[in-house]
């Protein structure tokens, strides 16, 4: 079955997103691998770590950061997805986003069992962004920012 923009937009189609760590894929450029970097909010506050990257297998693009927040040694940790569209800068140690940590703390929790477009669309909507399958979508400059 071919996944089309229209079928994803219906909210019922799986947009083909997977965790990089659970796929046979590798990143084309080492700069794209921001795993284990600290995530900093719009105020520069540290609020989590990039645990994994959620990739679009068909488009071969990173679509979300899988970010772990809080907890001790992974226990009690809450995980959320942050669209790469929210990134404003990447350094050797950090990923900076255009949202504050309170906003991210209120984001829908990541559940790897939820793979329908409706879930991902709710994440994009929460951050005030359009989904990658929407008409007119332009991929951000990930991982190269001015």
WOVENKA-V908367 format. One record per residue. N is the residue number from 0. RES is the residue in three letters. SS is DSSP state (helix for helix, strand for strand, loop for the rest). PHI is phi as a letter, one per 30 degrees, with the letter a starting at -180 (999 if undefined). D_LAST is the distance of its C-alpha to the last C-alpha in Angstrom with 2 decimals. Layout:
n->{N/N}
res->{RES/RES}
ss->{SS/SS}
phi->{PHI/PHI}
d_last->{D_LAST/D_LAST}
This chain:
n->{0/1/2/3/4/5/6/7/8/9/10/11/12/13/14/15/16/17/18/19/20/21/22/23/24/25/26/27/28/29/30/31/32/33/34/35/36/37/38/39/40/41/42/43/44/45/46/47/48/49/50/51/52/53/54/55/56/57/58/59/60/61/62/63/64/65/66/67/68/69/70/71/72/73/74/75/76/77/78/79/80/81/82/83/84/85/86/87/88/89/90/91/92/93/94/95/96/97/98/99/100/101/102/103/104/105/106/107/108/109/110/111/112/113/114/115/116/117/118/119/120/121/122/123/124/125/126/127/128/129/130/131/132/133/134/135/136/137/138/139/140/141/142/143/144/145}
res->{UNK/UNK/UNK/UNK/UNK/UNK/UNK/UNK/UNK/UNK/UNK/UNK/UNK/UNK/UNK/UNK/UNK/UNK/UNK/UNK/UNK/UNK/UNK/UNK/UNK/UNK/UNK/UNK/UNK/UNK/UNK/UNK/UNK/UNK/UNK/UNK/UNK/UNK/UNK/UNK/UNK/UNK/UNK/UNK/UNK/UNK/UNK/UNK/UNK/UNK/UNK/UNK/UNK/UNK/UNK/UNK/UNK/UNK/UNK/UNK/UNK/UNK/UNK/UNK/UNK/UNK/UNK/UNK/UNK/UNK/UNK/UNK/UNK/UNK/UNK/UNK/UNK/UNK/UNK/UNK/UNK/UNK/UNK/UNK/UNK/UNK/UNK/UNK/UNK/UNK/UNK/UNK/UNK/UNK/UNK/UNK/UNK/UNK/UNK/UNK/UNK/UNK/UNK/UNK/UNK/UNK/UNK/UNK/UNK/UNK/UNK/UNK/UNK/UNK/UNK/UNK/UNK/UNK/UNK/UNK/UNK/UNK/UNK/UNK/UNK/UNK/UNK/UNK/UNK/UNK/UNK/UNK/UNK/UNK/UNK/UNK/UNK/UNK/UNK/UNK/UNK/UNK/UNK/UNK/UNK/UNK}
ss->{loop/loop/loop/loop/helix/helix/helix/helix/helix/loop/loop/loop/loop/strand/loop/loop/strand/strand/strand/helix/helix/helix/loop/loop/loop/loop/loop/loop/loop/helix/helix/helix/loop/loop/loop/loop/loop/strand/strand/strand/loop/loop/loop/loop/loop/strand/strand/strand/strand/strand/strand/strand/strand/strand/strand/strand/loop/loop/loop/loop/strand/strand/strand/strand/strand/strand/strand/strand/strand/loop/loop/strand/loop/loop/strand/loop/loop/strand/strand/strand/strand/strand/strand/helix/helix/helix/strand/strand/strand/strand/loop/loop/loop/strand/strand/strand/strand/loop/loop/loop/helix/helix/helix/helix/helix/loop/loop/loop/strand/loop/loop/loop/loop/loop/loop/strand/helix/helix/helix/helix/helix/helix/helix/helix/helix/helix/loop/loop/loop/loop/loop/loop/loop/loop/loop/loop/loop/loop/loop/loop/loop/loop/loop/loop/loop/loop}
phi->{999/d/d/c/e/d/d/d/d/d/j/c/d/d/d/i/c/b/d/e/d/c/b/d/d/b/d/d/b/e/d/d/d/c/d/i/d/d/c/c/d/d/c/i/d/d/b/l/b/d/d/a/c/c/c/c/d/d/d/h/b/d/c/b/c/c/c/c/b/i/i/b/h/i/d/i/d/c/c/b/c/b/d/d/d/d/d/c/a/b/c/d/c/b/b/c/c/c/b/c/d/d/d/d/d/c/d/e/d/d/b/d/d/d/c/d/e/e/d/d/d/d/d/e/d/e/d/i/b/d/d/d/d/d/e/i/d/b/d/d/d/e/c/c/c/d}
d_last->{39.10/36.02/33.39/32.52/30.19/33.39/34.82/31.72/31.59/35.19/34.00/36.48/34.79/32.97/29.53/29.69/27.25/28.04/26.90/25.50/27.95/30.84/30.08/30.79/27.23/24.77/21.05/20.32/17.53/17.86/14.15/15.07/17.77/16.65/20.32/21.80/18.62/19.03/17.72/16.88/17.39/15.98/18.21/17.16/20.45/21.08/22.87/22.98/22.14/20.86/24.23/23.53/21.50/23.13/22.91/24.18/26.72/27.29/23.73/22.68/19.52/18.58/19.35/19.80/19.47/23.03/22.97/26.06/26.95/29.83/32.95/34.36/33.91/32.94/36.10/35.67/31.98/30.59/28.01/25.73/23.26/19.79/18.23/14.91/14.15/14.22/11.37/8.47/7.39/9.35/11.05/14.27/16.37/14.76/13.26/12.35/13.54/14.25/17.99/20.45/22.64/25.75/24.33/23.46/26.90/28.51/26.83/29.25/30.15/29.34/32.50/32.26/35.45/33.88/32.49/33.26/30.68/32.07/30.75/27.20/27.32/28.44/25.44/23.03/25.25/25.31/21.58/21.94/20.31/22.04/22.99/21.72/25.21/25.27/25.64/22.56/20.14/16.78/15.10/11.59/8.85/10.45/10.06/6.82/3.80/0.00}
